[in-house]
Amino acid sequence: MSISARDADDYAAQLLVLTERLTERLTDETEALEAHRPLDIRESVEETRSLSALYRQESARLKADPSRLTGVSSAHKQSLRKATEAFVAISERHARAVEAAKTISEGLMKAIADSLNETRKPSLTYGPGASIRDRAPQSLNYGLKA
């Protein structure tokens, strides 16, 4: 899927709508992540992914062929510039929120795995070759450090 436009102004208008919609989605997701409610975004992730893919595709097309915006009105150019600046700002904030959520999630998983590994007891075997054998790791990463 890509933007199909009649002229430069139509292309700029459609690109503006895409940029604003993606900015809105990222703003909502960022607010949910910053409020420690990551499950609130699960239903909108697919839409955000689709919009992001389209934005990336159109950015690449525009970079490869800047003439797509040749002759665009100054009003459209100004609106697109403002929308892009807002998008870049929220993208950076979103990236920080996602990284923080990832760090917290990984920390929780490590704490659970460490707790399981600390509480397990080695087993004692009986018989002529009796020895203490360590049980298999109980963590998801099989006891390997990340």
ABEGO torsion letter per residue (X at the ends): XBBBBABAAAAAAAAAAAAAAAAAAAAAAAAAAAAGBAAAAAAAAAAAAAAAAAAAAAAAAAAABAAAABGBBAAAAAAAAAAAAAAAAAAAAAAAAAAAAAAAAAAAAAAAAAAAAAABBBBBBBEAABBBBBBBBABAAGGBBX
